[in-house]
Structures are given as C-alpha cells and as structure tokens.
Amino acid sequence: MTTNQDDGWTGYYQELLHNAPIGIFTSTPEGRYTMVNAALAKMYGYSSPEEMMSEVTDISRQIYINPSDREKFVQDLEKHGEVKNHECCLRRADQSVFCVSRSVRAVKNSEDKTLFYQGFVVDITDQYQAKQDFKLLFNEMLNGFALHEIICDDQGRPEDYRFLAVNPAFEKMTGLKRADILGRTVLEVLPALEKSWIERYGKVALTGEPDCFENYSGEHGKYFRVTAFSPDKGRFACIFEDITTGRLARQEAREAHERLLKVLDNISLVTQVIDMQTHEILFMNQEAKRQFGDVVGRQCWKVLQVGQSAPCSFCTNDRLLDNNGMPAGIYRWEFFNEKTGRWYDCHDVAIKWVDGRLVRLENALDITDKKLAENELREQKLLLEGILENIPDIMSVKRTDLSVVKYNRAGKEFLNIQDLDVIKGEKCYKIIGRDSSCSSCATLEAVRTGKLTAIEKYVDELGKYFNCRANPIIDENGRIEYVVELIRDITDRKEVEKRIIKMNKDLEIANSEKDKLFSIIAHDLRSPISGIFSSSRIIASDTGSLSPDEIRQIANEMGKSTENLLALLNDLLQWSRMSQGSMDYDPGPCDIQDLIIASLKTVKDVARHKHVEIKYDLPAGVKVMVDEPMVNSIIRNLLFNAVKFSRRGSCVFIRAIENGAMITVSVEDKGIGMDEDIKARVFEHDKKKRQLGTEGEKSTGLGMILCKEFLDKHGGSIWLESEPGKGTTVYFTLPVADSVIFSG
C-alpha cells in the first residue's frame, strides 16, 4: 500500500513539474538535459520536451551564445552549490536570442560528487529590453536630467536637497561631475545657492505640482529652461534645456531684420512685403512709394491693381510654397500693371517675417523698354518659319515647357495632323500618347545647357529610333524663348547596327569557345593516342622478347587508353550536338527512383572493382518531367565521377528530396575533394581543373559541362560542395511532373 501511495505522489509531482508555468530542467555536468518540462521546451523554441532533449546534445554549443559562459557558470555552481537569479542571454532553436533569469543548484551524493544540476528558468526578455531602453534614453538624451531628494528641517520646511542621479547631458551643461556630486547636498556643492531655489523645488517635491521656468545662470553664462516634477513624494526631478543659442538667435534676428529693411529701402527696385494670408502691405521701399504712393497697411489687390474686387487671380502666393507649406524658392514672372502702364520683371519669394509669419517679398524691375524690343524681335524670328517648312526632316518649334508652337509639313504628315491649331500649345509628349516627357529629351537638355544638343533615342510609343537635334533660340537678354528641334527617323539604320553588334558578339564567343575546345581536344586526344601508338610499337618490334604477362599488361594499358579515348569522343559528340541544337529534347513523366536505380547498374562493375559501396535513399512514386536519355547521362556522369574520386572501401551516397515544384538529387562521395580553384572552374572548358582519380583514372573535362547544359534544358540547376581530403557532394534539381496531368 505504501508503494502504491508513493507511486501516486511521484506521478502527481511529475505532472506538476511538467505543467509548471516556469521552465524546469535537470542536466548532467557534461552538458545534456535529462529532464525538461513543457514550459522550458516552449521557451527555447521546441515543440515538446522530447524534441528538445533529442535535439540538444551539447548545452554549451547549442544553448549558450558563448560556449565558455557555461564553463564559468558551472564553476560558480560547483563552488557555491547553487546560483540564484542569474541573468543571461541564450539562444532558441531558431538561433534567436532571448534573456532569462535562472536559479540552479548542484545535486550531489554523499561523497560530494555532483550527480546532476536542477534549475528553474524564467523568460525576462521584455523586462531586460525595457531596462536597456531606459538606460539608453537616460544616457543619450540631449537635455540634462537630475533626480534629487528634498531635505526638510524639524518643522517640515525644505532646507536643502541631495543629488541622487544625473545624466551625461547634465554634466556637460553644468560642468558638475557625477562622481563629485552624487550623494551630496546642493549646499555642499554650491554653497552660494539662493534659498528661494530650495523652497521652489521643495514645493514641487512635497506637493507634487510641476513647475516650468526659464532662468539665466551667471555661474555658467547660459540660459536654461527648467521643468521640475515629482516622481514620488519627497523627491523631484529636473529636466534642463539649454536655450542660450535660441535666445541669442532671436536677438540677432531682430537686429538682422532692421538691417534688411534699411537695405531694401534704398535699392532702385520696386520692393514690397505683403502678408500671404491677409494680403496686407507690411513694408514698401522708397521706389515703391514713389510709383504707387504710401499705402502700407492696405490690402495689395485694392491699391496696387485696377478693377479688382478680390485677391488677384494671378497672385503668386501658391507658387512660393511647396507641398508642406514651406518656402519653395524664388518665383520669377513678368507682369503688365494697368495702374502704372508699365511692364515689370518680378522676383517673388516667401520668407519668414520678424514675428514668424510667412510673407511675400517682391522685387520688381521696370522692363517696359525691353518688352517693346522683344516684341519687335519676335516678329522678325517668326518670318524664318517659312524656310523650315519644306525641309524633309521633322521640324518642331516648342517653348521651354515643351508646349508645341509649330510643326513643319513633314512633322504634320508623320503625326497625321491636318490642323495644327488642334495641337498648338499641347505638350509634345502628349501628342504621341505619353504622360510625361521622354527620359532623354533633346529639347529639355538644350534648355538646361543653352547649347545645341543632339540625342539618339528609341520612342516606345512610336516603336522607332530618332536622331533629335535641338537648338535653343535665345533672346537679347540671354533667356531661351523657343527651341527648334529637327527629328530624323533612323530606325532602319539602328536595326542594322544592332544586328551587326550581335553578330560580332556571337562570333567572338563562338571563336573563343572553339579555340579553347580545340586546345582541350588536341591535348586530350594526344595522350591516349600516344599511349596506343607507343604500346603498339613495342608489341610490333619486341614480340619475340615479350612474355605473355608483359603482352597482357601492354594490352590492358592500350585498353585503358582506348576506353579514355572513347569516353572523350562520346562526350565531345554529345557536347557538339547540344551546342549545335541538334540533340532532341523530349521531356515526359519518369519515376525518379526508377531512373536512378537503372543508372546504378551501369556503374556497378566499376564500383565493385574499387570495392566502393553505393547507397541510396530515394522517395517512391515521385515523377519528374524530364528527357530520360539526358537525365540518365547526368546521373551516370555524376556516379562515375563519385566512384572515380572515391578511395577503395568507401561509400557513395545518392539521395533525392522533393521540395515543392522541384526535386533535389545529391551524389556524395568521401573521396579526395576539390580546392577552391578547381571548384571555380568545374563548369568551364579548362584543362587546369582536371584531377586524376584515386587510382589514376583520367577524365575528359566535359562531363560536368554536359550535366549543366542538360539541366539548363530542364530549367534545373547544379552546384556542389567540396573540401580537399573530405569529399564532394554534387546537387542538382529537376522539375516534378504535374500529378493531375500525369495521374495513372
């Protein structure tokens, strides 16, 4: 009965530990878990305690960020017997980092030898991050911060306060160092401090009412804005903001404003400052008052214009601000004022007035005489249009904003335009169906540079290449008024040029590949043929002196040379057919297991001769959409390579794993491997990449190239992993056949 009761209590405690909300574990001194509960497994990112105990075989390497940290922790356990509330950062199963608090004890036997470690773990990631965030904010904030406690006399009246904490910004602002003031009272640090400051801060600490004020510190020569508040009764905190620069800047701004008004008042331009909201005239210089009278304080549209019943429709206020309501720079425009009968070149800009509001500063230059001369010149230029009307190239005249003024006859015919008035003033790019100007626009470039610009470009909307020559027409003031552009269709010429360039590139590549291949073929054919020739000469000349064993040995060598020569010729034939496009590609659904097992038969004898065992792990019933002869060639090549470079008595592994729409096949050997130089050239025509097999077997160098080209045909890929002395694993992918189409 006692035994049954004990078993019941044991089961109860086991269930209690398993379902506890905190992590619980036992582990060996060597670093393996012997028990973990569900909360710990979940905390470390495992689906169950069983999975965690199975996956984690080395706590130092898999759980600790720095494996040496566990050694230090175990030393403390062995020294003290237990460690409580130890905080550290560990790794989850997905390698993410989290923070825990641990309490662990060492369970020992009667001989004081540690049997196992037992521990409790709590996830404190959120609390740890919050502490780090607060510490960062406290140390990095730009404003000074200080925490104090108030000191009162026997009657409860504030008589001093003590420094509890200050941040680096406070030290920088005040020159007081944390090490010199923490724990000391303000009168110890600043004996001359006025009592009124202690009373003011005491009120904040004792009543909880915050206080905010600006103060000049003669000791530091600075202005401060101080915000004081009480985090709990008897304490107060102060945030100090250095506002010295702002105070001085405002004073300098007022002085600069006065200087600006003096300058504006004495220039010869018509200068006015107008409120952008109310249209009130705030300032007029002497020249403005001479032309319009002194109307400061009035609304501009009432006194500077004629016949206006509301703000002017041509007011430039909207053009002076960007989308965020900030000044957008100078806006220049020309305007005829009916009140004065004069033309003006206006330069308007939004600025901040001394009181902070946005105003329009307008400087206007009288250009009446210049405008009359421009009109006369314009009439003369228009007479030249007749000359350009009959040239065979397309000719357009545009304004700088790309609005069309004129097309000649060739242009109208090309665009199928009967009436020019229909598109006059329209943007040139809209006429051909675009929403914006071309990325390379000769007209815009001519406007930008002020020079003749020639550009060749392809216009998608028209499907043609054009040579565009844009010439800016500049007035007597150096401003571009029009751009004349001549456009010639060069589509036929460009197509011929493209074909020539492509043919040259293809020819260069073909010649390079041909030269490289001929070099490889010459080298590879010479060696086996030389061997056969030498062996045959020996047999022919020394037949009588050779023993049967020697003849047999020479025949075997000739057989190997012939075999290598035949393999080379077969690879060359396949590569040649693939390069010339004459090799058939006829994909169909094939069982991947059947394909690989069939290919294993071809390499069986070679593997048996070297005592190399071939193992495989292949999924059943998975079909791939492939050309069967090509894939057989790929698998045979890779298997022969694996056996060739394997040592006697080793194994070759071939595996296949389905991964979505593709299946990945790997061929792994434990042979001689490859260095980085050979790996980098394994898919190239390069004899330097070649290696002999473990028993002197030679290779053609074309096998891997054929594999890659065959896989490219299938939309697959091939890559490898290798390390000298440890072996090579080659991976390639094939498309999985559509099970719906090929079911049954």
C-alpha positions in Angstrom: 0.0 0.0 0.0 2.8 2.4 0.8 4.4 1.7 -2.5 1.2 2.5 -4.4 0.8 5.7 -2.4 4.4 6.7 -3.2 3.9 6.0 -6.9 0.8 8.1 -6.9 2.6 11.0 -5.2 5.5 10.6 -7.7 3.2 10.8 -10.7 1.4 13.8 -9.2 4.8 15.7 -8.7 5.9 14.7 -12.2 2.7 16.1 -13.7 3.0 19.2 -11.6 6.6 19.8 -12.8 5.7 19.1 -16.4 2.8 21.6 -16.4 4.5 24.3 -14.3 4.3 27.8 -15.9 8.1 28.3 -15.5 10.9 26.3 -17.1 12.3 23.4 -15.1 15.2 21.1 -16.0 17.8 18.7 -14.9 21.1 18.3 -16.7 24.3 16.3 -16.5 27.6 18.1 -15.6 28.7 17.1 -19.1 26.0 19.3 -20.7 23.0 17.2 -21.6 19.4 17.6 -20.5 18.0 14.6 -18.6 14.6 16.3 -18.0 12.8 19.4 -19.3 9.2 20.4 -18.8 6.8 21.8 -21.4 7.3 25.4 -20.4 11.1 25.2 -20.9 10.8 23.5 -24.3 8.4 26.2 -25.5 10.6 28.9 -24.1 13.6 27.5 -26.1 11.5 27.2 -29.3 10.9 23.4 -29.3 7.5 21.8 -29.9 7.8 19.3 -27.0 10.2 18.3 -24.2 11.0 15.1 -26.1 12.1 17.1 -29.2 14.3 19.4 -27.1 16.0 16.6 -25.2 16.6 14.8 -28.6 17.9 17.9 -30.5 20.0 19.4 -27.7 23.0 17.2 -27.2 25.6 19.9 -26.2 24.1 22.6 -24.0 27.3 24.8 -24.2 27.3 24.8 -28.0 23.6 24.8 -28.8 22.1 26.9 -25.9 24.8 29.4 -24.9 25.8 32.3 -27.2 29.4 31.9 -26.0 30.1 28.2 -25.0 32.7 29.3 -22.5 30.0 31.0 -20.4 28.6 27.7 -19.3 32.1 26.7 -18.0 32.1 29.8 -15.8 28.5 29.2 -14.7 29.4 25.5 -13.7 32.4 26.7 -11.8 30.2 29.0 -9.7 27.7 26.1 -9.1 30.5 23.8 -8.0 32.0 26.4 -5.8 28.7 27.7 -4.1 26.4 24.7 -4.6 23.7 27.0 -6.1 23.3 30.2 -8.1 20.1 32.2 -7.7 18.5 34.8 -10.1 21.4 34.6 -12.6 20.5 36.7 -15.7 22.0 35.9 -19.1 21.2 35.7 -22.8 20.7 32.4 -24.5 19.8 31.0 -28.0 16.5 29.4 -29.1 16.2 26.6 -31.6 15.9 29.1 -34.4 19.1 30.9 -33.2 17.2 34.0 -32.0 18.5 35.5 -28.7 16.4 35.9 -25.5 17.1 36.7 -21.9 16.4 34.5 -18.8 16.7 34.6 -15.1 17.9 31.2 -13.7 18.1 29.6 -10.2 20.2 26.4 -10.4 21.6 24.0 -7.7 24.0 21.2 -7.9 22.7 17.9 -6.6 25.5 15.8 -5.0 25.9 12.4 -3.5 27.3 11.5 -0.1 30.8 11.7 -1.5 30.2 15.4 -2.6 30.3 14.4 -6.2 27.8 16.2 -8.5 25.1 13.9 -9.8 23.2 16.5 -11.8 22.0 20.1 -12.0 18.5 21.1 -11.2 17.2 24.5 -12.3 14.3 26.9 -12.7 14.2 29.4 -15.7 12.0 32.5 -16.3 11.9 34.4 -19.6 12.8 38.1 -18.8 13.4 39.3 -22.4 10.8 42.1 -22.2 11.9 43.3 -18.8 15.6 43.2 -19.9 14.9 45.1 -23.1 12.9 47.7 -21.2 15.8 48.3 -18.8 18.2 48.6 -21.7 15.9 51.1 -23.5 15.5 53.2 -20.4 19.3 53.2 -19.7 20.0 54.2 -23.4 17.4 57.0 -23.2 18.8 58.3 -19.9 22.4 58.4 -21.1 21.7 59.6 -24.7 19.0 62.2 -24.2 20.2 65.7 -25.2 18.6 67.5 -22.2 20.1 67.5 -18.8 18.4 65.3 -16.2 18.9 65.3 -12.4 17.0 63.4 -9.6 17.0 64.7 -6.1 15.5 64.1 -2.6 14.4 67.1 -0.6 15.8 67.6 3.0 13.5 69.3 5.5 14.0 70.8 9.0 12.1 69.8 12.1 9.1 71.9 11.0 9.0 70.1 7.6 10.3 73.1 5.7 12.7 72.5 2.8 16.3 73.5 3.8 18.5 71.5 1.3 18.3 68.7 -1.3 20.6 65.8 -2.2 21.7 64.7 -5.7 20.6 61.1 -6.4 21.2 60.7 -10.2 22.4 62.8 -13.1 22.8 62.0 -16.8 25.8 62.9 -19.1 24.0 65.8 -20.6 23.6 67.4 -17.1 27.3 67.0 -16.6 28.1 68.6 -19.9 25.7 71.6 -19.4 26.7 72.4 -15.8 30.3 71.2 -15.6 29.3 69.3 -12.4 30.7 65.7 -12.5 28.5 62.8 -11.3 31.3 61.3 -9.2 31.7 64.7 -7.3 28.0 65.3 -6.5 26.0 62.1 -6.2 25.1 61.6 -2.5 26.0 65.2 -1.6 23.6 68.1 -0.9 23.3 71.1 -3.2 24.6 73.4 -0.4 27.7 71.2 -0.1 28.2 71.5 -3.9 27.0 75.1 -4.4 27.2 76.9 -1.0 26.1 80.2 -2.5 22.8 78.9 -3.9 19.9 81.2 -3.0 17.4 79.8 -0.6 14.5 80.6 -2.9 15.6 77.8 -5.2 15.4 75.2 -2.4 11.9 76.5 -1.5 10.8 76.3 -5.1 12.0 72.8 -5.7 10.7 71.8 -2.2 7.2 72.8 -3.2 7.4 70.5 -6.2 8.7 67.6 -4.1 6.2 67.9 -1.3 3.0 68.9 -3.2 3.6 67.1 -6.5 2.8 70.2 -8.5 5.2 70.5 -11.5 7.0 73.8 -12.3 8.5 75.1 -15.5 10.5 78.3 -15.9 13.4 80.0 -17.7 16.5 81.1 -15.8 19.8 82.7 -16.5 22.8 81.1 -14.7 25.5 83.7 -14.2 27.9 81.0 -13.0 27.6 79.1 -16.3 26.8 82.1 -18.5 23.8 80.3 -20.0 20.0 80.4 -20.3 18.1 77.3 -19.2 14.5 76.2 -19.5 13.9 74.0 -16.3 11.0 71.6 -16.0 10.6 70.2 -12.4 8.3 67.4 -11.4 7.9 64.9 -8.5 8.1 61.2 -9.3 7.1 60.4 -5.7 6.7 62.4 -2.6 9.9 63.8 -1.2 11.7 63.6 -4.5 11.9 65.8 -7.5 13.4 65.5 -11.0 14.6 68.4 -13.2 15.0 68.4 -17.0 17.3 71.2 -18.1 17.2 72.5 -21.7 20.0 74.9 -22.8 18.2 77.7 -24.6 21.1 80.1 -24.8 21.5 79.7 -28.6 17.8 80.4 -29.2 17.7 83.5 -27.0 20.8 84.9 -28.7 19.4 83.9 -32.1 16.2 85.8 -31.6 18.1 88.9 -30.6 20.3 88.6 -33.7 17.3 88.1 -35.9 15.7 91.3 -34.7 18.9 93.2 -35.5 19.3 91.5 -38.9 15.6 92.4 -39.7 16.4 96.1 -39.0 19.4 96.0 -41.3 17.4 94.2 -44.1 14.8 97.0 -44.0 17.4 99.6 -44.4 18.9 97.8 -47.4 15.6 97.3 -49.1 14.5 100.9 -48.5 17.5 102.2 -50.6 17.6 99.9 -53.6 16.2 101.0 -57.0 13.8 98.1 -57.4 10.1 98.3 -56.5 10.2 96.3 -53.2 7.2 95.3 -51.1 6.5 92.9 -48.3 2.9 91.5 -48.2 1.2 89.2 -45.7 0.4 86.0 -47.6 -2.8 85.4 -45.6 -4.4 88.8 -45.3 -2.7 90.5 -48.3 -1.9 93.4 -46.1 1.1 95.5 -47.2 3.7 95.4 -44.3 6.5 97.3 -46.0 7.2 99.5 -49.1 10.6 100.9 -50.0 11.1 104.5 -51.3 10.8 103.4 -55.0 7.5 101.6 -54.4 6.1 104.6 -52.6 7.2 106.8 -55.5 5.3 104.7 -58.0 2.2 103.7 -56.0 2.1 106.1 -53.0 2.5 105.2 -49.4 -0.2 102.6 -48.9 1.4 100.5 -46.1 -1.4 98.8 -44.0 -3.8 98.4 -47.0 -4.6 95.3 -49.0 -2.4 95.0 -52.1 -5.2 94.0 -54.5 -7.1 97.1 -53.6 -4.4 99.7 -54.0 -1.7 98.2 -56.4 -4.1 97.0 -59.1 -7.0 98.3 -61.1 -10.6 96.9 -61.1 -10.0 94.1 -58.6 -12.9 93.2 -56.3 -11.0 90.3 -54.6 -7.4 89.0 -54.4 -5.9 88.8 -57.9 -6.3 85.5 -59.9 -2.6 85.8 -60.9 -1.3 86.1 -57.3 1.9 84.1 -56.9 1.4 83.1 -53.3 0.6 79.4 -54.2 3.8 79.2 -56.3 6.0 80.3 -53.4 5.3 77.3 -51.1 5.9 73.6 -51.5 3.5 70.8 -50.7 4.5 71.1 -47.0 3.7 74.8 -46.8 7.4 75.8 -46.7 9.2 78.4 -48.9 10.0 76.9 -52.3 12.5 79.5 -53.6 12.2 82.4 -55.9 9.4 82.6 -58.5 10.2 84.9 -61.4 7.5 86.3 -63.6 6.7 89.2 -65.9 3.6 91.4 -65.5 1.9 94.4 -67.1 0.4 96.7 -64.4 -2.5 98.7 -65.7 -2.3 101.2 -62.9 1.2 102.4 -63.9 1.1 101.3 -67.5 4.5 99.6 -67.1 6.0 96.1 -67.5 7.7 94.5 -64.5 10.2 91.6 -64.1 9.1 90.3 -60.7 11.1 88.2 -58.3 8.8 86.8 -55.6 9.9 84.7 -52.6 8.3 83.6 -49.4 10.2 84.5 -46.2 9.6 84.5 -42.5 8.9 87.9 -41.1 10.4 89.0 -37.8 7.2 87.9 -36.0 7.4 84.4 -37.5 4.6 84.7 -40.1 5.1 83.9 -43.8 5.2 87.0 -46.1 5.8 87.6 -49.8 8.9 89.7 -50.6 8.5 91.1 -54.1 11.3 92.8 -56.0 10.1 94.2 -59.4 12.3 95.7 -62.1 10.8 98.0 -64.7 11.3 96.3 -68.1 8.9 98.3 -70.3 11.6 99.3 -72.9 12.9 95.8 -73.0 9.5 94.3 -73.7 8.9 96.6 -76.7 12.2 95.5 -78.2 11.4 91.8 -77.6 8.1 92.1 -79.4 9.8 93.5 -82.5 12.4 90.8 -82.4 9.8 88.1 -82.1 8.1 89.3 -85.2 11.4 89.0 -87.1 12.0 85.5 -85.9 8.6 84.3 -87.0 9.4 85.2 -90.6 12.1 82.5 -90.6 9.5 79.7 -90.2 8.8 79.6 -93.9 12.4 78.4 -94.6 12.0 75.4 -92.3 8.5 74.4 -93.6 9.8 72.4 -96.6 12.8 70.5 -95.2 12.4 66.7 -95.3 13.2 66.1 -91.6 10.5 66.7 -89.0 10.9 70.2 -87.6 9.2 71.4 -84.4 9.2 74.7 -82.6 8.5 74.4 -78.8 8.5 76.6 -75.8 10.8 75.7 -72.9 7.9 74.0 -71.2 7.6 71.6 -74.2 4.3 73.1 -75.4 4.2 73.0 -79.3 4.3 76.2 -81.3 4.7 74.7 -84.8 5.4 71.6 -86.8 6.6 71.7 -90.4 4.9 69.8 -93.2 7.0 66.6 -92.6 6.0 66.7 -88.9 2.3 67.0 -89.6 2.4 64.2 -92.1 4.3 61.9 -89.7 1.9 62.6 -86.9 -1.1 62.6 -89.2 -2.2 66.1 -88.2 -4.4 68.0 -90.6 -5.0 71.1 -88.5 -2.0 72.4 -86.4 -4.3 74.5 -84.3 -5.7 71.3 -82.7 -2.4 70.6 -81.0 -0.9 74.1 -80.7 0.0 74.7 -77.1 -0.2 70.9 -76.3 2.8 69.3 -74.7 4.8 67.4 -77.4 4.9 64.2 -75.4 1.1 64.1 -75.0 0.7 64.2 -78.8 2.5 60.7 -79.0 0.5 59.3 -76.1 2.9 59.8 -73.1 2.0 61.2 -69.7 5.4 62.8 -69.2 8.5 63.9 -71.2 10.9 61.4 -72.6 13.7 60.3 -70.2 16.2 61.7 -72.7 14.7 64.8 -74.2 16.9 66.9 -76.6 14.7 70.0 -76.0 15.0 69.9 -72.2 18.7 69.3 -72.4 19.1 72.3 -74.8 17.1 74.4 -72.3 19.3 73.2 -69.5 22.6 73.8 -71.2 21.6 76.6 -73.5 23.5 74.8 -76.3 22.8 72.8 -79.5 22.0 69.3 -78.3 22.0 66.0 -80.3 20.4 62.8 -78.9 19.6 59.4 -80.4 16.8 57.6 -78.7 14.1 55.0 -79.0 10.4 56.1 -78.5 8.3 53.2 -77.2 5.0 54.8 -78.2 6.1 55.0 -81.9 8.3 51.9 -82.0 11.1 53.9 -83.8 14.6 55.3 -83.3 15.1 59.0 -83.9 18.1 61.4 -84.2 17.0 64.6 -82.4 18.9 67.9 -82.8 17.5 70.7 -80.6 18.8 74.3 -80.9 17.7 76.9 -78.3 16.5 80.3 -79.6 17.9 82.9 -77.1 16.6 86.5 -76.8 18.8 89.5 -76.3 18.7 89.0 -72.5 20.2 85.6 -72.8 16.9 83.8 -72.0 15.7 80.9 -74.0 12.3 81.6 -75.6 11.9 78.8 -78.1 13.6 75.5 -79.1 13.8 74.4 -82.7 14.2 70.6 -83.0 15.0 68.6 -86.1 14.0 64.9 -85.9 15.1 62.2 -88.3 13.8 58.6 -88.4 16.9 56.3 -88.1 15.1 53.1 -87.2 16.4 51.1 -90.2 20.0 52.2 -89.5 19.7 51.3 -85.8 18.3 47.8 -86.6 21.2 47.1 -88.9 23.7 48.3 -86.3 22.1 46.1 -83.6 22.3 43.0 -85.9 25.9 43.7 -86.7 26.8 44.2 -83.0 25.0 40.9 -82.0 26.7 39.0 -84.9 30.1 40.3 -83.8 29.5 39.3 -80.1 28.2 35.9 -81.1 31.2 35.4 -83.4 33.7 36.4 -80.7 32.1 34.0 -78.2 32.0 31.2 -80.8 35.6 31.8 -81.7 36.7 31.9 -78.1 34.9 28.6 -77.3 36.2 27.0 -80.4 39.8 27.9 -79.7 39.5 26.7 -76.1 37.8 23.5 -77.1 40.3 22.7 -79.9 43.1 23.2 -77.4 41.5 20.8 -75.0 40.7 18.2 -77.7 44.3 18.4 -79.1 45.7 17.8 -75.6 43.2 15.1 -74.6 43.5 13.1 -77.9 47.3 13.3 -77.9 47.7 11.4 -74.6 45.7 8.2 -75.3 46.7 8.0 -79.0 50.4 8.4 -78.0 49.9 5.6 -75.4 48.3 3.3 -78.0 51.0 4.2 -80.6 53.9 3.5 -78.2 52.3 0.2 -77.0 51.7 -1.0 -80.5 55.3 -0.2 -81.5 56.6 -2.2 -78.5 54.5 -5.2 -79.5 55.4 -4.9 -83.2 59.2 -4.6 -82.6 59.7 -6.9 -79.5 57.1 -9.6 -79.9 59.6 -12.4 -79.5 61.1 -11.0 -76.3 57.9 -10.2 -74.5 56.3 -12.6 -72.1 52.6 -13.3 -72.1 52.2 -11.3 -68.9 54.0 -8.3 -70.4 51.9 -8.5 -73.6 48.8 -8.8 -71.4 49.9 -5.7 -69.4 50.6 -3.7 -72.6 47.2 -4.8 -73.9 45.5 -3.6 -70.7 47.2 -0.2 -70.9 46.1 0.0 -74.6 42.6 -0.9 -73.5 42.5 1.9 -70.9 43.8 4.4 -73.4 41.2 3.3 -75.9 38.5 3.4 -73.2 39.5 7.0 -72.2 39.6 8.0 -75.9 36.1 6.5 -76.5 34.7 8.4 -73.4 36.2 11.6 -74.7 34.7 11.1 -78.2 31.3 10.3 -76.7 31.3 13.4 -74.5 32.6 15.5 -77.5 29.8 14.1 -79.6 27.1 14.9 -77.0 28.5 18.4 -76.4 28.7 19.1 -80.1 25.1 18.0 -80.7 23.9 20.1 -77.7 25.9 23.2 -78.9 24.5 22.9 -82.4 20.9 22.4 -81.2 20.7 19.0 -83.0 20.1 17.0 -79.8 16.4 16.0 -79.3 14.7 17.2 -76.1 11.5 15.3 -75.4 10.5 15.5 -71.7 8.0 13.2 -70.2 7.0 11.9 -66.7 9.5 9.5 -65.3 9.8 7.8 -61.9 12.9 9.3 -60.2 13.6 6.1 -58.3 13.5 4.0 -61.4 15.8 6.4 -63.3 18.5 6.4 -60.6 18.3 2.6 -59.9 18.7 2.0 -63.7 21.7 4.2 -63.8 23.3 2.4 -60.8 23.6 -0.7 -62.9 25.9 1.0 -65.4 28.4 1.9 -62.7 28.1 -1.3 -60.6 31.1 -3.1 -62.1 33.4 -0.1 -61.8 32.3 0.4 -58.2 32.8 -3.3 -57.4 36.3 -3.3 -58.9 37.3 -0.5 -56.4 35.3 -2.0 -53.5 33.1 1.2 -53.4 29.7 0.6 -51.9 26.8 2.7 -53.4 23.9 3.5 -51.1 20.7 5.4 -51.9 17.7 6.9 -50.2 15.0 7.7 -52.8 11.3 8.6 -52.5 8.9 6.1 -54.1 6.3 7.2 -56.6 7.7 10.7 -57.3 7.7 11.5 -61.0 9.8 14.2 -62.7 9.2 15.8 -66.1 12.5 15.1 -67.9 14.1 13.9 -71.1 15.1 10.4 -70.0 18.3 9.9 -72.0 19.6 13.3 -70.9 18.9 12.6 -67.2 20.4 9.1 -67.5 23.6 10.8 -68.9 23.6 13.3 -65.9 23.2 10.6 -63.3 25.8 8.3 -64.9 28.4 11.1 -65.2 28.0 12.1 -61.5 28.1 8.4 -60.3 31.2 7.6 -62.4 32.9 10.8 -61.0 31.9 9.8 -57.4 33.4 6.3 -57.8 36.4 7.6 -59.7 37.4 10.0 -56.9 36.5 7.6 -54.0 39.0 5.6 -52.1 38.8 1.8 -52.0 36.4 0.6 -49.4 34.5 3.9 -49.1 30.8 4.7 -49.9 28.9 6.8 -52.4 25.5 8.1 -51.3 22.7 9.2 -53.6 19.6 10.9 -52.2 16.5 12.6 -53.6 14.3 15.1 -51.7 11.1 16.6 -53.0 10.9 20.3 -52.5 7.7 21.9 -53.9 7.8 22.0 -57.7 11.4 20.7 -57.8 13.2 17.6 -56.6 16.8 17.9 -55.4 19.1 15.0 -56.0 22.6 14.8 -54.3 25.5 12.5 -55.1 28.0 12.4 -52.2 31.4 10.8 -52.0 34.1 10.7 -49.3 37.0 11.0 -51.7 39.8 13.4 -52.5 37.6 16.6 -52.8 38.5 19.8 -54.6 40.1 23.1 -53.7 38.5 26.4 -54.4 40.4 27.0 -57.6 39.2 23.7 -59.2 35.6 24.3 -57.9 35.5 27.7 -59.5 36.3 26.2 -63.0 34.4 22.9 -62.8 31.8 24.0 -65.3 34.3 25.6 -67.8 36.4 24.4 -70.7 39.6 24.4 -68.8 42.1 21.5 -68.6 43.6 23.0 -65.4 40.6 21.9 -63.5 41.2 18.2 -64.1 42.1 15.7 -61.4 43.1 12.1 -61.7 41.0 9.5 -59.9 42.2 7.8 -56.7 43.7 5.1 -58.9 45.0 7.3 -61.8 41.7 7.4 -63.7 41.6 10.2 -66.2 38.6 12.5 -67.1 37.6 14.3 -70.3 36.6 17.5 -68.5 33.4 17.7 -70.5 31.1 15.6 -68.1 30.2 18.4 -65.7 29.7 20.9 -68.6 27.3 18.4 -70.3 25.4 18.0 -67.0 25.0 21.7 -66.6 23.7 22.2 -70.2 21.3 19.3 -69.9 19.9 20.7 -66.6 19.6 24.1 -68.2 17.4 22.5 -70.8 15.1 21.2 -68.0 15.0 24.5 -66.1 17.1 22.9 -63.3 20.3 23.9 -61.6 23.5 22.2 -60.5 26.0 23.1 -57.7 28.5 21.4 -55.5 30.1 21.4 -52.1 33.6 20.1 -51.7 36.6 20.2 -49.3 40.1 18.7 -50.1 40.5 15.4 -48.5 36.9 15.1 -47.3 35.0 14.5 -50.4 32.4 16.2 -52.7 28.6 16.4 -52.8 27.0 17.4 -56.1 23.4 18.7 -56.1 21.0 19.1 -59.0 17.3 19.9 -59.3 14.6 18.6 -61.7 11.0 19.7 -62.2 8.3 17.5 -60.6 5.7 16.3 -63.1 2.2 17.6 -62.6 0.4 14.9 -60.7 -3.0 16.0 -62.1 -1.9 15.7 -65.7 0.0 12.5 -65.4 -2.1 10.6 -62.8 -2.5 7.0 -63.7 
